[in-house]
Every structure is written in structure tokens, then in C-alpha cells.
């Protein structure tokens, strides 16, 4: 029996903030292939045209619970959870 690499079977789980629901038809959780945040955003853009613009620069990104400062080239594991987080105001 031939075993294929796990990456072919596993997808990152991506969570979007409720503020993006109008751009995704209400979908706030998707599973996508992608080895970087940039690749996941490209997959989201393919599924929901115009969404990449909404994700650029306005949202924080957490990968497996860790918020990353410059997420676009961050590596995403085969079974990672990625959360796009809305900006938090404060003072």
C-alpha cells in the first residue's frame, strides 16, 4: 500500500470574524490547503472574490493560538487553526 504525504489529506482550518460574513455568504469557518498565510488568503480569494482586500492589513492573524506580527509568509501546519482577528480598539 502506498501512503501519500499527510499534506494531501490535511487542511488548515480558517476562522473569519463575523464582520466578514457579508463577503462570504455567512460562512465564517472553512478548511483550505495552504502552506502559508498568503496561500490561505489566495484560497479564500478564489472562493470569495474580493475577500483578500478585506483581509489585507486590517486584521491580526493567530496560528494555533499564537498571534503573529507579520503573518503573510508564516508557515501553516497541515492541521493548523488560523484565526483572522478584527482590530481591537482601546486606550
PyMOL commands that set and color helices and strands:
alter all, ss='L'
color gray80, all
select helices_A, chain A and resi 6-8+18-24+37-47+51-55+71-73
alter helices_A, ss='H'
color red, helices_A
select strands_A, chain A and resi 12-15+29-32+60-63+66-68+81-85
alter strands_A, ss='S'
color yellow, strands_A
deselect
rebuild
show_as cartoon
